[in-house]
């Protein structure tokens, strides 16, 4: 009897993430994330192997070339420079693409998995936040104290110890339930995630939510959709270019330097991006452009950090430092898939992920697989399976 692949690998992937987050509490390394992410990837590949599916040979030519290039670059990174995060991210990407090709998972089942695992993550995060269970030390936390006069509180942080990790995650689950969940339970998850987003009190999830909702009404076809996605990268490169080469000019307001406007608008991110761009142009070799070199992500910033600082606060940029040219190929892959598989109900979610990834460095990261999982599914598979009607 032929083995039928199940949804267990997806649950395993999320449970591996949650367990690695728990075991990484009060640690300052990513060893547990690497280990359990790799275990999750291997389990997915194991299930695919049991299914003995020939789905891998049913990719179209361009996709087969793309997946082949990624496989070659993974092998190259192993031979030339062992970069665990980049390698595991690429393996995760490959395994998820092949898994969805084999299982043909429905949208409703995928949302059920996302909601259940998110609820478990949220409960554990709140218990940790309250100090009831899995309490975390203040020195390793990335949270903020908010004072609105009538109320003051510490922003909610996820199991990973960061507000940035739970705010965009919650917004993604919120958008999924608004646009794609047809079950009445969606209203419960919409309420829960809205409360969490407000509890984090960060600008990134608010911008992600509002702009995603706006895109549903403004974007009518694939051409405007692609224009909106590419405009994110145009803005990123333009602001970084201005901060790098014209910091003292006054393009935006009279008598106020560009750098001041940009640093206020992006909370200092353009300074980091400009410094990291300069580091790439000064230090990257041909091999670095091919497979990445994370040590050159380290730059000095004049605030907040002691010593070199490597957090790009941009997941695409972070991906480039980890994987080199593969990051650019992956971005083009997703944009191509959006163009050919455009749907107004899925576009706001895809747009929200792209927008959040521009100012949040934890979107494509070894750990939480949800963003990569949803992005691959919505851009590549939903239309082929006629799941959304």
MIVOZA-881098 format. One record per residue: y, x, z of N, C-alpha, C in turn; residue in one letter. Coordinates in steps of 0.1 Angstrom, whole numbers, padded with zeros to 4 digits, always signed. Example, Ala and Ser with C-alpha at 12.3 -4.5 7.8 and 13.67 -1.06 7.14 Angstrom:
2
-0057+0132+0078-0045+0123+0078-0033+0132+0078A/-0022+0128+0071-0011+0137+0071+0000+0129+0079S/
***
This chain:
389
-0012+0008+0000+0000+0000+0000+0013+0009+0000X/+0022+0005-0008+0034+0014-0010+0043+0012+0003X/+0048+0024+0008+0056+0023+0020+0070+0018+0016X/+0075+0009+0025+0088+0002+0022+0098+0008+0032X/+0108+0014+0026+0119+0021+0035+0126+0010+0043X/+0130+0013+0055+0137+0004+0064+0151+0008+0067X/+0158+0001+0076+0171+0004+0080+0171+0014+0092X/+0159+0017+0097+0158+0026+0109+0166+0039+0107X/+0165+0045+0095+0173+0058+0094+0188+0056+0097X/+0194+0045+0093+0208+0043+0096+0210+0041+0111X/+0202+0034+0118+0203+0033+0133+0201+0046+0139X/+0191+0054+0134+0189+0067+0139+0201+0076+0137X/+0207+0075+0126+0219+0083+0123+0230+0080+0133X/+0232+0068+0136+0243+0064+0146+0239+0068+0160X/+0226+0066+0164+0222+0069+0177+0222+0084+0179X/+0219+0092+0168+0221+0106+0169+0235+0110+0172X/+0244+0103+0165+0259+0106+0168+0262+0103+0182X/+0258+0091+0187+0262+0087+0201+0256+0097+0211X/+0243+0101+0209+0236+0110+0218+0243+0124+0218X/+0247+0128+0206+0253+0141+0205+0267+0141+0212X/+0274+0129+0211+0287+0128+0217+0285+0129+0233X/+0275+0122+0238+0272+0123+0252+0269+0137+0257X/+0260+0144+0249+0256+0157+0253+0267+0167+0251X/+0277+0164+0243+0289+0173+0241+0300+0171+0251X/+0299+0161+0260+0310+0158+0269+0312+0171+0278X/+0325+0174+0278+0330+0186+0286+0325+0199+0280X/+0320+0199+0268+0317+0211+0261+0328+0214+0250X/+0330+0226+0247+0341+0230+0237+0335+0235+0224X/+0322+0231+0221+0316+0235+0208+0310+0223+0202X/+0305+0225+0189+0300+0214+0181+0285+0215+0179X/+0278+0223+0187+0264+0226+0185+0256+0213+0185X/+0258+0204+0195+0250+0192+0195+0253+0183+0183X/+0265+0182+0179+0268+0174+0167+0261+0180+0155X/+0260+0193+0153+0253+0199+0142+0238+0196+0143X/+0233+0198+0155+0218+0196+0157+0214+0182+0154X/+0221+0172+0160+0216+0158+0159+0220+0152+0145X/+0231+0157+0139+0234+0152+0126+0223+0157+0116X/+0219+0169+0118+0208+0175+0110+0195+0167+0112X/+0192+0164+0124+0180+0156+0127+0181+0142+0120X/+0193+0136+0121+0195+0123+0114+0193+0124+0099X/+0198+0135+0093+0197+0137+0078+0182+0139+0075X/+0175+0147+0083+0161+0150+0080+0152+0137+0081X/+0156+0128+0091+0148+0116+0092+0151+0107+0080X/+0163+0106+0075+0166+0099+0062+0157+0104+0051X/+0157+0117+0049+0149+0123+0038+0134+0121+0040X/+0130+0121+0053+0116+0118+0056+0112+0104+0051X/+0120+0094+0054+0118+0081+0050+0118+0079+0035X/+0127+0086+0029+0128+0086+0014+0115+0092+0008X/+0110+0103+0014+0098+0109+0010+0086+0100+0011X/+0085+0092+0022+0074+0083+0025+0074+0072+0014X/+0086+0068+0010+0087+0057+0000+0082+0062-0014X/+0082+0075-0016+0078+0080-0029+0085+0074-0040X/+0098+0072-0038+0106+0065-0049+0111+0075-0059X/+0112+0070-0072+0117+0078-0083+0132+0075-0085X/+0138+0069-0075+0152+0065-0076+0161+0077-0080X/+0158+0089-0075+0166+0100-0077+0167+0103-0092X/+0157+0099-0100+0157+0102-0114+0164+0090-0122X/+0170+0080-0115+0176+0069-0122+0191+0070-0121X/+0197+0081-0117+0211+0083-0117+0216+0085-0131X/+0228+0080-0134+0233+0083-0148+0236+0098-0149X/+0239+0102-0161+0241+0117-0163+0252+0123-0155X/+0264+0117-0154+0275+0123-0147+0271+0124-0132X/+0265+0113-0127+0262+0113-0112+0251+0124-0109X/+0241+0125-0119+0231+0135-0117+0237+0149-0117X/+0246+0151-0126+0253+0165-0126+0260+0167-0113X/+0268+0157-0109+0275+0158-0096+0266+0161-0085X/+0255+0154-0083+0246+0157-0072+0239+0170-0074X/+0237+0174-0086+0231+0187-0088+0240+0199-0084X/+0253+0197-0088+0264+0207-0084+0265+0208-0069X/+0265+0197-0062+0265+0197-0047+0253+0204-0041X/+0241+0202-0047+0229+0209-0042+0230+0224-0045X/+0236+0228-0056+0237+0242-0059+0247+0248-0049X/+0258+0241-0046+0268+0247-0037+0263+0247-0022X/+0254+0238-0019+0248+0239-0005+0239+0251-0005X/+0232+0254-0015+0223+0266-0016+0232+0279-0016X/+0243+0278-0023+0252+0290-0023+0258+0293-0010X/+0262+0282-0003+0268+0284+0011+0258+0290+0020X/+0245+0287+0019+0235+0292+0027+0233+0307+0024X/+0233+0311+0012+0231+0324+0008+0243+0334+0010X/+0255+0328+0007+0267+0337+0008+0274+0336+0021X/+0275+0325+0028+0282+0324+0041+0277+0311+0048X/+0270+0313+0059+0265+0301+0066+0276+0294+0073X/+0279+0282+0068+0289+0273+0073+0283+0260+0077X/+0278+0258+0090+0270+0247+0094+0276+0233+0091X/+0289+0232+0094+0295+0219+0093+0296+0215+0078X/+0300+0224+0070+0301+0220+0055+0288+0217+0050X/+0278+0225+0053+0264+0223+0048+0258+0210+0052X/+0260+0206+0065+0255+0194+0070+0262+0182+0064X/+0275+0183+0062+0283+0172+0056+0278+0170+0042X/+0275+0180+0034+0270+0178+0021+0256+0173+0021X/+0248+0177+0030+0234+0172+0031+0235+0157+0035X/+0244+0154+0044+0246+0140+0048+0250+0131+0036X/+0259+0136+0028+0264+0129+0016+0252+0127+0006X/+0244+0137+0003+0233+0136-0006+0223+0126-0001X/+0219+0127+0012+0209+0119+0018+0213+0104+0018X/+0226+0101+0021+0231+0087+0021+0230+0081+0007X/+0235+0089-0003+0235+0084-0017+0221+0081-0021X/+0211+0090-0019+0197+0087-0023+0191+0076-0015X/+0194+0075-0002+0189+0064+0006+0193+0051+0001X/+0206+0049-0002+0211+0036-0007+0205+0033-0021X/+0203+0043-0029+0197+0041-0042+0183+0036-0040X/+0176+0040-0030+0162+0035-0028+0161+0022-0021X/+0169+0019-0011+0167+0007-0002+0174-0005-0007X/+0185-0004-0015+0192-0016-0020+0196-0025-0009X/+0203-0020+0001+0207-0027+0013+0218-0037+0010X/+0216-0049+0016+0226-0060+0015+0238-0057+0023X/+0250-0062+0019+0262-0061+0027+0261-0066+0041X/+0255-0078+0042+0254-0084+0055+0245-0076+0065X/+0235-0070+0060+0226-0061+0069+0234-0049+0073X/+0241-0043+0063+0249-0031+0067+0259-0034+0077X/+0267-0045+0076+0277-0048+0085+0270-0051+0099X/+0259-0057+0099+0252-0059+0112+0249-0046+0119X/+0245-0036+0111+0242-0023+0117+0255-0016+0122X/+0265-0017+0114+0278-0011+0118+0283-0018+0131X/+0283-0031+0132+0288-0038+0144+0280-0035+0156X/+0267-0035+0155+0258-0033+0167+0260-0019+0172X/+0261-0009+0163+0262+0005+0168+0276+0007+0173X/+0286+0001+0167+0300+0002+0172+0301-0004+0186X/+0295-0015+0188+0296-0021+0201+0290-0012+0212X/+0279-0006+0209+0272+0003+0219+0282+0015+0221X/+0287+0021+0211+0297+0032+0212+0309+0028+0220X/+0314+0016+0218+0326+0011+0225+0323+0009+0240X/+0312+0003+0243+0309+0001+0257+0308+0014+0264X/+0301+0024+0259+0299+0037+0265+0313+0044+0266X/+0321+0043+0256+0334+0049+0256+0343+0043+0267X/+0343+0030+0269+0350+0024+0280+0345+0028+0294X/+0332+0029+0295+0326+0034+0308+0331+0048+0311X/+0331+0056+0300+0335+0070+0302+0350+0070+0305X/+0358+0062+0298+0373+0062+0301+0376+0058+0315X/+0368+0048+0320+0371+0043+0334+0365+0052+0344X/+0357+0062+0340+0351+0072+0350+0339+0066+0357X/+0333+0055+0352+0322+0049+0358+0309+0057+0354X/+0309+0061+0342+0297+0068+0337+0302+0078+0326X/+0296+0089+0325+0299+0099+0314+0314+0103+0315X/+0319+0105+0327+0333+0108+0329+0336+0122+0322X/+0348+0123+0317+0352+0135+0310+0364+0142+0317X/+0364+0155+0316+0375+0163+0322+0388+0162+0314X/+0399+0161+0322+0412+0160+0315+0416+0171+0306X/+0411+0183+0309+0415+0194+0301+0410+0194+0287X/+0399+0187+0284+0393+0187+0271+0396+0173+0264X/+0403+0165+0270+0406+0152+0264+0418+0152+0255X/+0418+0144+0245+0429+0142+0236+0434+0128+0237X/+0441+0125+0247+0446+0112+0250+0461+0113+0254X/+0468+0101+0255+0482+0101+0258+0485+0091+0268X/+0496+0093+0276+0500+0083+0286+0512+0076+0280X/+0511+0062+0280+0521+0054+0274+0528+0046+0285X/+0541+0045+0284+0549+0038+0294+0559+0029+0286X/+0556+0015+0287+0565+0006+0280+0574-0001+0290X/+0576+0005+0302+0584-0001+0312+0577-0011+0321X/+0572-0022+0314+0565-0032+0322+0551-0029+0324X/+0546-0019+0316+0532-0015+0317+0531+0000+0313X/+0522+0007+0320+0519+0021+0316+0504+0023+0317X/+0499+0031+0308+0484+0033+0307+0481+0045+0299X/+0469+0050+0301+0464+0061+0293+0457+0055+0280X/+0459+0061+0269+0453+0055+0257+0438+0057+0257X/+0431+0047+0252+0417+0047+0252+0412+0058+0243X/+0402+0065+0248+0396+0076+0239+0381+0073+0238X/+0375+0079+0227+0361+0077+0224+0352+0086+0232X/+0339+0085+0230+0329+0093+0236+0332+0108+0233X/+0338+0111+0222+0341+0125+0218+0353+0130+0226X/+0359+0122+0234+0371+0126+0242+0384+0126+0235X/+0385+0118+0224+0397+0118+0216+0401+0104+0212X/+0414+0101+0214+0419+0088+0209+0418+0087+0194X/+0419+0098+0187+0419+0098+0172+0405+0095+0167X/+0395+0097+0175+0381+0094+0170+0378+0079+0171X/+0384+0072+0181+0381+0057+0182+0391+0048+0175X/+0403+0053+0173+0413+0044+0167+0410+0040+0152X/+0407+0051+0144+0404+0048+0130+0390+0041+0128X/+0381+0045+0137+0367+0039+0137+0369+0024+0139X/+0376+0020+0149+0378+0006+0153+0385-0002+0141X/+0395+0005+0135+0402-0001+0124+0393-0004+0112X/+0384+0006+0110+0375+0004+0099+0366-0008+0101X/+0360-0009+0114+0352-0021+0117+0360-0034+0116X/+0372-0033+0120+0381-0045+0119+0382-0049+0104X/+0385-0040+0095+0387-0043+0081+0374-0048+0075X/+0363-0042+0079+0350-0047+0073+0347-0061+0077X/+0350-0065+0089+0347-0078+0094+0357-0088+0087X/+0370-0084+0085+0379-0093+0079+0376-0096+0065X/+0372-0086+0057+0371-0088+0043+0356-0091+0038X/+0346-0086+0045+0333-0086+0040+0323-0093+0048X/+0326-0097+0061+0316-0103+0069+0317-0118+0068X/+0307-0125+0064+0307-0140+0063+0301-0147+0075X/+0296-0140+0084+0290-0145+0096+0302-0149+0106X/+0300-0160+0114+0310-0164+0123+0312-0154+0134X/+0302-0145+0137+0304-0135+0147+0316-0125+0143X/+0320-0126+0131+0331-0117+0127+0343-0119+0135X/+0346-0131+0139+0358-0134+0147+0358-0127+0161X/+0346-0125+0167+0344-0118+0179+0348-0103+0177X/+0342-0098+0166+0345-0083+0163+0359-0081+0159X/+0365-0090+0152+0379-0089+0149+0388-0089+0161X/+0385-0097+0171+0392-0098+0183+0390-0085+0191X/+0378-0080+0192+0375-0068+0200+0382-0056+0194X/+0381-0054+0181+0387-0042+0175+0402-0043+0175X/+0408-0055+0174+0422-0056+0175+0427-0051+0189X/+0420-0055+0199+0423-0051+0213+0422-0036+0214X/+0411-0030+0208+0409-0016+0209+0420-0008+0202X/+0424-0013+0190+0435-0006+0182+0448-0006+0190X/+0451-0017+0197+0463-0018+0205+0462-0009+0217X/+0450-0008+0222+0447+0000+0234+0449+0015+0231X/+0446+0019+0219+0448+0033+0215+0463+0037+0214X/+0471+0027+0210+0485+0028+0209+0490+0040+0200X/+0482+0042+0189+0485+0052+0179+0490+0046+0167X/+0498+0053+0159+0504+0049+0147+0494+0048+0136X/+0485+0058+0135+0476+0059+0124+0468+0046+0121X/+0461+0040+0132+0454+0028+0129+0462+0016+0125X/+0475+0016+0131+0484+0005+0127+0488+0005+0113X/+0491+0018+0108+0495+0020+0094+0483+0017+0085X/+0471+0022+0089+0459+0019+0082+0456+0004+0080X/+0458-0003+0091+0455-0018+0090+0466-0025+0082X/+0478-0023+0085+0489-0030+0078+0489-0027+0063X/+0488-0014+0059+0488-0011+0045+0476-0016+0038X/+0464-0016+0045+0452-0021+0039+0453-0036+0036X/+0459-0044+0045+0461-0058+0043+0471-0060+0032X/+0481-0052+0031+0491-0054+0021+0485-0051+0007X/+0476-0041+0007+0470-0037-0006+0462-0048-0012X/+0456-0057-0003+0448-0068-0008+0457-0078-0017X/+0469-0080-0013+0478-0089-0020+0485-0082-0031X/+0487-0069-0030+0495-0062-0041+0486-0057-0052X/+0474-0052-0049+0466-0046-0059+0457-0057-0066X/+0460-0059-0079+0453-0070-0086+0442-0064-0096X/+0443-0051-0099+0433-0046-0109+0430-0031-0106X/+0421-0026-0113+0416-0012-0110+0427-0002-0113X/+0436-0005-0122+0447+0005-0126+0457+0007-0115X/+0461-0004-0109+0470-0003-0098+0463+0002-0085X/+0450+0000-0084+0442+0005-0073+0441+0020-0074X/+0438+0025-0086+0437+0040-0088+0451+0046-0086X/+0462+0040-0090+0475+0045-0088+0478+0046-0074X/+0474+0036-0066+0477+0036-0051+0469+0047-0044X/+0457+0049-0048+0449+0060-0042+0454+0073-0045X/+0458+0076-0058+0463+0089-0062+0477+0091-0056X/+0484+0081-0054+0498+0083-0048+0497+0089-0034X/+0486+0086-0027+0484+0092-0014+0484+0107-0015X/+0476+0112-0025+0475+0127-0027+0489+0133-0033X/+0495+0125-0041+0508+0129-0046+0518+0131-0035X/+0518+0121-0026+0528+0122-0014+0524+0134-0005X/+0511+0136-0003+0506+0147+0005+0511+0161+0000X/+0508+0163-0013+0512+0175-0020+0527+0177-0021X/+0534+0166-0023+0549+0167-0025+0555+0170-0012X/+0551+0164-0001+0557+0167+0012+0554+0181+0017X/+0542+0185+0014+0538+0198+0018+0545+0209+0010X/+0547+0206-0003+0555+0216-0011+0569+0217-0007X/+0575+0205-0004+0589+0205+0001+0590+0213+0014X/+0581+0211+0024+0581+0217+0037+0579+0232+0035X/+0571+0236+0025+0568+0250+0023+0579+0258+0016X/+0585+0252+0006+0595+0259-0002+0609+0255-0001X/+0612+0243+0004+0625+0238+0006+0628+0232+0019X/+0624+0239+0030+0625+0233+0044+0640+0231+0048X/+0649+0239+0043+0663+0239+0048+0672+0230+0038X/+0667+0226+0027+0675+0217+0018+0675+0203+0025X/+0684+0195+0019+0686+0181+0025+0684+0171+0014X/+0671+0169+0010+0668+0159-0001+0669+0145+0004X/+0665+0143+0017+0664+0129+0022+0676+0123+0028X/+0683+0131+0036+0695+0127+0043+0705+0138+0044X/+0718+0135+0042+0728+0145+0043+0728+0153+0056X/+0729+0166+0055+0731+0174+0067+0719+0175+0076X/+0708+0169+0072+0695+0170+0080+0685+0176+0071X/+0680+0188+0075+0670+0196+0067+0658+0188+0064X/+0652+0190+0053+0639+0183+0049+0629+0185+0060X/+0627+0197+0065+0617+0200+0075+0618+0191+0087X/+0630+0189+0092+0632+0180+0104+0628+0166+0101X/+0632+0160+0089+0627+0147+0085+0612+0146+0084X/+0606+0155+0077+0592+0155+0075+0584+0157+0088X/+0589+0166+0097+0582+0168+0110+0582+0156+0119X/+0593+0149+0118+0594+0137+0126+0586+0126+0120X/+0586+0124+0107+0579+0114+0100+0564+0115+0102X/+0559+0128+0102+0545+0130+0102+0540+0136+0115X/+0548+0137+0125+0545+0142+0138+0541+0157+0137X/+0548+0164+0128+0545+0179+0127+0534+0182+0117X/+0528+0172+0111+0516+0175+0102+0520+0184+0090X/+0532+0181+0084+0536+0188+0072+0538+0203+0075X/+0542+0206+0087+0543+0221+0091+0529+0227+0090X/+0519+0220+0096+0505+0226+0096+0500+0227+0082X/+0502+0216+0074+0497+0216+0060+0504+0228+0052X/+0517+0230+0054+0524+0240+0046+0518+0254+0050X/+0516+0256+0063+0511+0269+0068+0497+0271+0063X/+0489+0261+0063+0475+0262+0058+0474+0264+0043X/+0483+0258+0035+0484+0261+0021+0488+0275+0018X/+0497+0280+0026+0501+0294+0025+0489+0303+0028X/+0482+0300+0039+0470+0308+0042+0460+0308+0031X/+0458+0297+0024+0449+0296+0013+0453+0306+0002X/+0466+0304-0002+0471+0312-0013+0471+0327-0010X/+0473+0331+0003+0473+0345+0006+0460+0351+0008X/+0450+0343+0012+0437+0349+0017+0425+0345+0009X/+0425+0333+0003+0412+0328-0003+0408+0337-0015X/+0395+0340-0015+0389+0347-0027+0383+0337-0036X/+0377+0341-0047+0370+0332-0056+0359+0325-0049X/+0351+0332-0041+0340+0327-0034+0345+0316-0024X/+0356+0319-0018+0362+0309-0008+0365+0296-0015X/+0371+0297-0027+0374+0285-0034+0362+0277-0038X/+0351+0284-0040+0338+0277-0044+0332+0271-0032X/+0331+0277-0020+0323+0272-0009+0331+0271+0004X/+0344+0274+0004+0352+0272+0015+0352+0284+0025X/+0362+0285+0034+0362+0295+0044+0371+0290+0055X/+0365+0285+0066+0372+0278+0076+0381+0287+0085X/+0378+0300+0085+0386+0309+0094+0400+0309+0089X/+0403+0306+0076+0416+0307+0071+0424+0294+0074X/+0417+0284+0080+0424+0272+0084+0432+0274+0097X/+0429+0285+0103+0436+0289+0116+0451+0294+0113X/+0460+0287+0118+0474+0291+0117+0481+0290+0130X/+0493+0296+0131+0501+0295+0144+0511+0284+0143X/+0512+0276+0153+0522+0265+0153+0531+0267+0165X/+0543+0263+0164+0553+0266+0175+0552+0257+0187X/+0542+0248+0187+0542+0238+0198+0527+0235+0202X/+0525+0232+0214+0512+0226+0219+0500+0234+0219X/+0498+0244+0211+0485+0251+0210+0487+0266+0215X/+0477+0270+0222+0477+0284+0226+0468+0292+0216X/+0475+0301+0208+0467+0309+0198+0466+0301+0185X/+0457+0305+0176+0455+0299+0163+0451+0284+0164X/+0456+0276+0155+0453+0262+0155+0447+0259+0141X/+0435+0252+0141+0428+0249+0129+0427+0235+0125X/+0431+0226+0133+0430+0211+0130+0441+0208+0119X/+0436+0204+0108+0445+0201+0096+0452+0187+0098X/+0446+0178+0107+0451+0165+0107+0451+0158+0094X/+0441+0163+0085+0439+0157+0072+0425+0160+0068X/+0417+0149+0067+0402+0151+0065+0399+0157+0052X/+0407+0154+0041+0404+0160+0028+0407+0175+0028X/+0418+0179+0035+0421+0193+0036+0410+0200+0045X/+0406+0194+0056+0396+0199+0064+0383+0201+0056X/+0380+0191+0048+0368+0192+0039+0369+0203+0030X/+0381+0206+0024+0382+0217+0015+0380+0230+0022X/+0385+0232+0034+0382+0245+0041+0368+0246+0045X/+0360+0235+0046+0346+0236+0050+0337+0238+0038X/+0341+0231+0026+0332+0231+0015+0338+0236+0002X/+0350+0240+0002+0356+0245-0011+0358+0235-0021X/+0355+0238-0034+0358+0230-0045+0350+0217-0045X/+0339+0217-0037+0331+0204-0035+0339+0193-0030X/+0349+0196-0021+0358+0185-0016+0366+0179-0027X/+0371+0186-0037+0378+0181-0048+0369+0173-0057X/+0357+0178-0059+0347+0170-0067+0344+0157-0061X/+0342+0157-0048+0339+0145-0040+0350+0134-0041X/+0362+0139-0040+0374+0130-0041+0374+0124-0055X/+0372+0132-0065+0372+0127-0079+0361+0117-0081X/+0349+0120-0075+0337+0111-0076+0341+0097-0070X/+0347+0097-0058+0350+0084-0052+0361+0077-0061X/+0371+0084-0066+0381+0077-0074+0375+0071-0087X/+0366+0079-0093+0359+0074-0105+0351+0062-0102X/+0344+0061-0091+0336+0050-0087+0345+0038-0084X/+0356+0040-0078+0366+0029-0075+0370+0023-0088X/+0373+0032-0098+0378+0027-0111+0367+0018-0118X/+0355+0022-0118+0344+0015-0125+0339+0003-0117X/+0340+0004-0104+0334-0007-0095+0345-0014-0087X/+0357-0015-0093+0368-0021-0085+0365-0035-0081X/+0368-0039-0068+0368-0052-0063+0379-0054-0053X/+0386-0065-0054+0398-0067-0045+0394-0068-0030X/+0381-0072-0028+0377-0074-0014+0373-0061-0007X/+0368-0052-0015+0364-0039-0010+0375-0028-0010X/+0385-0030-0020+0395-0020-0021+0403-0018-0009X/+0408-0028-0001+0416-0025+0011+0408-0016+0021X/+0395-0017+0022+0388-0009+0031+0387+0005+0026X/+0385+0007+0013+0385+0021+0007+0398+0027+0008X/+0409+0019+0005+0422+0024+0007+0426+0028+0021X/+0421+0020+0030+0423+0023+0045+0417+0036+0049X/+0405+0039+0044+0398+0051+0047+0406+0063+0041X/+0410+0062+0029+0417+0073+0022+0431+0075+0030X/+0437+0064+0034+0450+0066+0041+0448+0072+0054X/+0438+0068+0062+0436+0073+0075+0432+0088+0074X/+0424+0091+0064+0419+0105+0062+0431+0115+0059X/+0442+0109+0055+0454+0118+0052+0461+0123+0064X/+0459+0116+0075+0466+0120+0088+0457+0122+0099X/+0444+0120+0097+0434+0121+0108+0423+0131+0103X/+0420+0141+0111+0411+0151+0107+0396+0148+0111X/+0394+0136+0116+0380+0133+0121+0373+0123+0112X/+0378+0120+0100+0372+0110+0092+0359+0115+0085X/+0360+0127+0079+0348+0133+0073+0345+0145+0082X/+0336+0143+0091+0333+0153+0102+0319+0151+0106X/+0313+0163+0110+0299+0162+0115+0300+0155+0128X/+0294+0143+0129+0294+0135+0141+0293+0120+0136X/+0304+0113+0136+0303+0099+0133+0302+0097+0117X/+0290+0091+0113+0288+0090+0098+0294+0078+0092X/+0301+0069+0100+0305+0056+0095+0314+0057+0083X/+0324+0066+0082+0333+0066+0072+0327+0070+0058X/+0319+0081+0059+0312+0085+0047+0302+0075+0042X/+0295+0068+0052+0285+0058+0048+0292+0046+0041X/+0303+0041+0047+0309+0029+0041+0316+0033+0027X/+0322+0045+0027+0328+0049+0014+0318+0050+0003X/+0307+0056+0006+0297+0057-0005+0291+0044-0009X/+0289+0035+0001+0283+0022-0002+0293+0013-0011X/+0305+0013-0006+0315+0004-0013+0319+0009-0027X/+0320+0022-0028+0324+0027-0041+0313+0028-0051X/+0301+0029-0046+0290+0032-0055+0280+0021-0057X/+0276+0014-0047+0264+0005-0047+0266-0010-0047X/+0277-0015-0041+0278-0029-0039+0278-0037-0052X/+0284-0032-0062+0285-0039-0075+0271-0039-0082X/+0264-0028-0082+0251-0027-0088+0241-0037-0082X/+0243-0040-0069+0233-0048-0062+0238-0063-0062X/+0249-0066-0068+0255-0080-0068+0255-0086-0054X/+0259-0078-0044+0259-0082-0031+0270-0091-0027X/+0282-0087-0032+0294-0095-0029+0297-0105-0040X/+0297-0118-0037+0298-0128-0047+0311-0137-0045X/
***
